[in-house]
């Protein structure tokens, strides 16, 4: 197996690890899964499922790490096509992941204010619950802010896949469409929060595009031919 195929497989496996840890964080262990719009119920769920909450927190951090590492592997794979555009998508990914990491402080802060520590006894129980919900909302909004950069990286990535010559052009087209869909998701969250059906459709397209790229890299790798450059 040549170095390009190895790099492609590595990128695909890292992308798959990103998907797996994200699924773990969002289904059953992440606060969005165990929480509620009711402040008291959310606080109760976090305290009652503290171990799962902590697993979800770590899983979400690992999701971001795997996402960044997959971007680096894709940079190595695609920089012969156009080094500057490859560097651009890595920097966009890095910026988004940095904001993502900072937003996670809000998630863990929610657990801290509900920890029952002695220094928190100056607050009433309902005040601590309200603070926990505030921190969770800050986390959610910070994560969505990160999505702006994590959406924009799809455009140079999709373009380079499209022009590479060693990956199917349809994958590049799907990634560019994914970029537009994720931008719609970002705008819907902040401008039209009552229209979640829009984000559902956008996320479905994103799963198809990025899932297809992941599976292709793992199963097929890249074609054995001279890499194109632009």
N, C-alpha and C positions, 0 to 999 in steps of 0.2 A: 504494500500500500504506500503510495507516494505521500509527500508531506502535505500536499493540498487536501488529499482525502482524509488524512489524519486530523488536520485542522478542522475540516468540515464536520467530521464525526464528533470531535470535541465540542465544537460550537453547538451542535444538535443536542448532545448529552447535557451540556450546561443549561441549554434552553429548556430541556425536559425537566431537569432538576428544579428550575425556576417554576415551571407549571405545577410540579408535584408539591413543593413546599407552599406555594400559594393556595393550592386546593386544601392542604392540611390546615393552613392558617384560617381559611375562610369557612370551613365546614366542620363545625363542632367544637373548635377550640378558640376561634377568634371572637372578640366581643360582639361583632356584628351578628354572630350566630347564637351566642348565649345571652345577648342583651335584649333590651326592650325599649320602646319609646317612653315607657314609664320609668321615672327616675329611680324610685325605690326598688322596683323590680330589677332594673339593670344593676344597681349596687348589690342587691342580694345575690344575683347570678354570678357576679364577679367574685364575691367573697366565697360563695359556696363552691365555685369551680376555679379556685385560685390556681391550682396546678395546671389545669387546662388553659387558663388565661396565660400563664407564663410560657407554656409550650407554644401557644399561638403567637405570643410576642417574639420568641426566638425564631419561630418558623417564618414570620414575616420579615425579620432581619435577614435570614438566610435567603429568602426569596429575592431580596434586593441585591445581595452579594452575587448570587448565581446569575441574575439578570446582567449585572455589570461585567462579570467574567465572560458571559456569552457574547456580550458586545465586543469585548477585547478579542475573543477568538474570531468573530466575524470581521473585525478590523484587520487581523492578520491575513485572513482569507481574501478579503476584497481590496486591500490597499494596492495590489498590483494593477487594479482597474483604474482607480483614481485615489491617490494617497490623501489628498486634501479633503475630499468628500468623506472618505473612510474615517479620517481624524475627526471631522465634524460630527458624524453620528456617535462616535465614542464620547466626545465632549458633551453632547446633548444628553446622552445616557448618564454620564457621570454627574452632570448637574442635577438631573432628575433624581438620581439615587441619593445624592447628598441631601436634598430637600426631604426625600422620603425618610432618611435616617433621622433627621432633625424632628420630623413630625412624630416619630415613634416615641419621643420623650413624653409627649402628651398622653400616649396610651399607657405608658408605665406609670406616669404621675397619677392616673386614675386609680391604679392599684395601691399606690403609696398613701393616698388620702383616705383609703378605706382599710388601711392596715391595722387600725386600732392602736397606733403608736401613742405613747403617753403625751407627747408634745401636741397632739391633735385634739386633746380633750377640751381645749378652750372653745372648740366648735361644737355646735349641735349636730345631731345625727343627720337631720335633713339638709343642713348646710354642707356637710361632707359629701352627701349624695349628690347635691347640686354641683359641687366642685368636680366630682368625678365625671359627671355627665359633660360639664364644660370641657374638661381635658380630652374626653373621648371625641367631642365635636371638633376640637382643635386638631386632634390627630387626623380625623376624617378629612377636614378641609385642607390640612397640610399635605396629605397624601394626594388629594385631587389637584392641588397646585403643582405638585411634582409631575402630574400626568401631562401638563402642557409640554414640558421638555421631553418626557418619555413618549409623547405622541409625535413631536416634531422629528425625532430621530428616525422615524419610519420612512420619511421622504427621501433623504439621501441613501438610506439602506435599500429601499425599494428600487431606487434609480440604479444603484450599483449592481444589484441582483439582475435587473432588467438588461443592463449593458454588459454583464460579465462574460457571457458566452459559454460559461461552464455550469450555470444554473438555469433552470427553466424560466423563460421570460414571464410566464403566467404568475410565478411566485413574486416577481418584482411588481407586476401590475396589482396583485392582491395586496401587497404591502403598502403601496401608495394609496389604494382605496382605503385600507385600514387606517392610514394616517389621517385621512379626511374624516372617517367614521369616529376615530378617537377624539378628534377636535370637536366634533359635534357632541360627543359625550361630555367633554370638558365644559363646553358652553351650556349644555342642558343643565348640568349640575349647578352652575352658579347663576344662570340667567332664568332658567325655566325649571325650577326644582320639582314642580308638580307633574312633570311629563316624563316619568321614569320609563315609559314604554319606548321612548326614543333611545335611551341608553341601552336598553335590552337588545334592540336590533343592532346597535353599533358594536356592542360587546360580542354579539354572535359573529359578526363579520370579522372582528379582530381575532377571535378564537380560531376561525377557519384559516385566516391568512397566516398567522404566526404558528398555529399548529401544523399547517402544511409545510412551512419552512422547516420547522423542527424535525418532522418525520422524514422529509426529503434528505436533510443533512445526515441523519442517522442511518437511514436505509440505503440511500443511493450515493450520498457524498457528492462529488463533483465529476464532471466529464474529464476524460483524459485528453486534453487538447491544450493548445497554447492559450493562455489567458488573454482576454481582450483588454485594451486600455483606451481611455477616452481623454 
